[in-house]
Amino acid sequence: MRYGFTTGSCGAAAAKAAAYMLLMGREKREIAIETPKGIVYRARVLDICRGEREVSCGVEKDGGDDPDVTTGAMVYARVSFGDGGIVIEGGEGVGTVTRPGLDQPVGRAAINRVPRQMIEREVLEVCRLADYKGGLRVVISVPGGERLAESTFNPRLGIVGGISILGTTGIVEPMSSRAVLETIRVELRQRREEGADRVVVSPGNYGLDFMRRAYGYNLDQSVKCGNFIGETIDMAVEMGFGRLLFAGHVGKLIKVAGGIMNTHSREGDCRMELLGAFAVKAGADMESVRRILECGVTEEAVHILQEQGKLGEVMDYAAERICFYMEKRAGGGLRADCVIFTNESGELARSKGVREWFILWERERERRI
């Protein structure tokens, strides 16, 4: 699969080209930069606008074979003379950080640390080539970035007004899990820096929506972990969270009841085997267990358990095992609770400690009133 280049690489390339044209006085239609991964990026320079005191140009984002909402977006750099040093700012379509815990402090443009380093390094290289020792101001912009940001995690993270200029390697790796894990880490770190010592985690939007509908829990205080249950627990322990509540659909959570810490189907799928084993423990008849083992989706198995009057007992035991394996993964570093649901039936089970969460949420609501 073909790799692409990050918005950070595009910004650095555009800034280098604009600085070159400003200081050298010659047009530049192609520019090369070296990414932190060591791969050279040769970018076409587009939409050049030259003046005596400033130059702007753009580079089109190419995400390779990775599905990315920013692929095809234009990343522009406007470089002008400044008072001293290299000053990097965000322009149109680049978000502003409004909450703590992100790569950049509150109030600053969401141009992350590594892209800032890349931009500064490439611009300084041009300064040395031109023997220029003065200052330069670099403004990175992405027209349409505010609209693109609606399809990213930025609104949840507290980045307003546009996208982030990202990338730690400069390369977009197709279907890479690194970006997902980094987003989970950022969201957890935000909660921690806001003073939280407990966190609600869910595999996806279904779990977060259920928490809002059923319990009135604020979605913005939750963390979406995808299939990365184990890694999320590791991060939570590392950051010092004392409690974690895992809320999710039975189809995902039942895997955790068997100790599976990555719930992607290619990593392991023993949903029916676990439900069948738990049904045996609850005293279900063998014909019902056979039917459960032949089910294609967990909702079918739930109906069979319901018919047998065993659903509550099975789900309570599943919740117990889920908490056991999460706390085992945490190595005793945190206390785990869980809520299991289906879209059709609503809550199926909750662990014993969930009642304490409800009390804490009620106290929080009272404080806000």
N, C-alpha and C positions, 0 to 999 in steps of 0.2 A: 504493500500500500504506500501511496505517496505522502510524504510528510509536507507540512506547510510551515509558514512563518508567523510568529505572534504579532499582535498589535505593537508590542514593545520593539520588535525588530523593524516593523514598518516605520514607527516613529523615529527610531534611530537613523534609519536609512534616509528618510525625508529630511531630518535635521542636518545630517552630514551634507546632503546635496545642496540644501539651501545655504548652509554656511560656506560651502565651497564657492557657490555662485556669488555670494555677497563679498567674500574676501578676495577671490581670485579674478572676479569680473568676467568669467567665462561660463557659458551655458553648459549644463551637465544633464544628459539624457539617461544615463545609467550610472548607478553607484554600487559599490561593494562594501559590505561590512562583515566582520567576523562575529558570529553569534557566540554566546557563552559556551555552547556545546562544541564549539570549534568548527562548525560548518559555515562556509562562506555563503552569504546571501547577496545575490546580484539582483538588484531591484531596478525596474523601469521607473524613471522619474517623470511624473505627469503634471499637468496644469501649472506650469511654471509661470510665476509672476515676479518680475525683477524690477527693483527700484534702487535708488542710490543708497538709501538707509536701511532697506529691508528687502528680503526675498522670501517668497513662499512657494512651496511645491508639495505634491502629494505622491503617495505610494499606495497602490491597491492591495488590500489584504488578501492573501491567498492561504486558505486554511488547509490546503492539500486535500486528502480524502477524509478528513475529520469533519463531521457535521457541525458547523459553527455558524451562529447567526451573524458574526462579523465578517464572514467570507464575502468578498466583493466590496466591502466598505472602503472608502478612501480615508487614509490617515494623512493629515497635512501637518507640515511644520512651517512656522513663520519665524524667521531668524532676523533679528535687528541688533544694532549696536546698543551696548549697555554700559553701565558704570564700572563694573568689575566682576570677574568670574563668569561662570555659566549659570544663568538663572533659568529654571525650567518651570513653565506654568501650563495650566490646562485652558483650552479655549472651548469653542462651541462643540457640544456633543461629548465632552469628557466630563465625567461625573465629579462631584465634590463629596468628600467624606464628611458625614454628619454624626457618626457614632464611633466611640473608641473601640480599640481592639483590632483594627485593620492594619494593613501594611503601612499606611500613611496616617499622620495625626489628623484630628478633626479640623476641618476648615481648609485642608489642602486638596489640590486636585488629585484624583484617583489614578495617578501615574506611579506605579509601584517601584520599589527600590531598585530592582535589577534593571528595568527599562530606563530609569533615571541614570543609572551608572552607564548603561550602553549609550544613551544619548550624549552624556557628558564626554565619555571617552572618544566617541566618533567626532564630535565637534572640536574637541581639543586637538585631535590629530590634524584636522584642517587648519586650526590656528597655528600649530607648529610648522606646517607646510608653508603657510603664508607669512610666517614670522610675525604674527599678530599677537600682542600681549594685552590687549584691552578686554573688555567684557562683552558678552553676547547674551541676548534674551531669546529664549526658545519657547514658542507657544505651540503646543500640540492640540489639534482639533480633529473631530470626526463628524462632519455634517450628517445629520440623521441619527446621531448616536443616542439621543434621548429616546427615540422610538425603539431603536435596537435594544436598549437597556431593559425595556419592558419584558423581553424574552430571556433575560439573564437573572442571576441571583442578586443583582445590585439593589433592587428595591428592598429586599429582605435584609440586606446587609447594612442599609442606611447610606447608600451611595446614591445621590440624587443628581438629576440633570444630564445623565449620559452614561456611557460605558466606562470601563476601566482599561487602562493601558497596562497589559499584563505580560507575564512570561518570565520564567526563571532560567530557561535554557535557550530561549529565542526561537525554539522549534515547536511546532504543533505536531504531536505524535498521534496518528490515527487511533481513535477509540481508546486513548490512554485513560487509565483510571487515576493518574496523578492529579489531574485538575479537580476531579470529584473529591478525592481525599483532602486536597488542600482547601477546598471550599468548606468541608466539614470541620477541618481544623480552625479555619477563620471564624466560623459561626460559634464553635465552642469557646474559642478564645474571647470572642466578644461577650458572651454570657458571663464568662469568668471575670473579665475586667470591669463589667458592670456590677460586680459584687455577688453574683449568683454562686451558691455552693451546691445547687441541684439543677438538673436539666432534664427536659422531656425530649425524647428522641423517637423518630418514626421513620420507617423505610421510605415513605413517600407522601404524596398529597392526600391519599385516602386517610391515612392515619391522622394527619394534621387536621383535616376537615372533620373527622369524627370527634377529635378532642374538642373542637370548637362547638360542634352541634350538640354533643352529649353533655359536655361539662362547662362550656363557656370559656375554655382555656384559650388564651391569646396565642394565635398562630405565630406571631413575631417572636415569641419567647421559646419556640421549639426549634429543633435541629433536624433536618432531613438527611438521613444517612445512606439512602439507597440500599444496596446489598451488603455494605461494609459494616456489619454489626461488630465484629471483633475489633477492627481497627478503630472504630468510634469509641468503644469501651476503653481501649488502650489510651487513646488521646484524653478521654475524660479523666482517667486515673492520673495520667501524667500532669494534667492541669490542676489537679487537686479537688475535683468535684467529689462530694461526699455521697450523693444520691443520684440515681438515674432511673427515670421511668420510661419504659419502652412500650409504645402504643402502636399496634399494627393489626393488619388483617390476619386471620387465622392461617391463610395460605402461606404467609411469610413466617409468622411467629412459630408455627408448629415445627419448622425445621430447627429453630433454635432450641426447642425442647429436646432435640436429639444431639445437641452439642455442635450443630453446624453454625459456623460464625461468618460465612459468606453465603447469602441465600440465593445467589444466582443459580439457575438450574444446572449450569455446566459444572458447578462446584459440588453439587450434591442435592438429591431430591428423594427423601424418604417420608414424604408427607403421609401417604396412606399406610405405610408400614408402622409409623409412629401412632397414628390414630387407631389402627387396628390393634396394636399392642396395648394402648391405653384402654381400649374398649374391653379387651380380655381382662385386664386388671379390674375394670369396673363391673365385670360379671356379665357382659353381653353374650348372647348365644353365638355359636360358631357360624351360623348362616349369616348373621348380621356382620360379623367380622369379615367373612368371605366377600360380602357385598361391598364393604368399605375398601378392601384391598383392590377391588375392580373399578373403583371410582376414578374418574378422570380429573375432577376438580374437588377441592375441599368442601365446597358448599353441598355437594351430593352427600358426602360423608356426614356432614353436620345434620342433614335431614334424617339420615338413617339413625344416628345417635339420638336424635329427638324422638323418633318413632319408638325407640327402645326405652326411652326415659333415662338414658345414660349421659346425655349431653352435658349437664351441669357437672357431674362427677368427673367426666373425662377432661373437660376444659379446666376445671379447678386443678386437676393433677398436672395438666400441661403447663398452666401458669406457674405452678411450683417448680417444675423442671426447667422452665425458661429462666426463672430467677436464679436457680441453682447454677446453671451453666454460665450465665452472665457474671455472677459473682466469682465463679471459678476462673473465668477469663480475666477478671479484674484482680485476681490474686488477693482477695480480701481488701482491696483498695477502695471499694465503694459498696453501698447497699443498693440492690437492684429491685425494681418492681415492674409489673407489666399489666397492660390491659389488652385483652384479645377481643376482636369484633369481626363481624361480617357486615357488608353493606345492607343485606336483607334483614338480618336478625338483630343488628345492633350489638351491644355488649354481650359477649359470651362468658367472660370470666375476668376477674381482676385479682391480683395478689393481695395479701393481707395488708400490706403497707400503703395501698392506694388511698385508703380512707384518710390517712395523715396528710397526703397531698391535697385532698379536697379541703381539709381544715386550713392548710397553709394558703391555698388559693383564695379562700373566703376572707382570710385576714388581710391578704394583699388587696383584695377588692375594697374592703372597708377602709383601708388606709388611703386609697385613691379617691374615695368619695368625699 
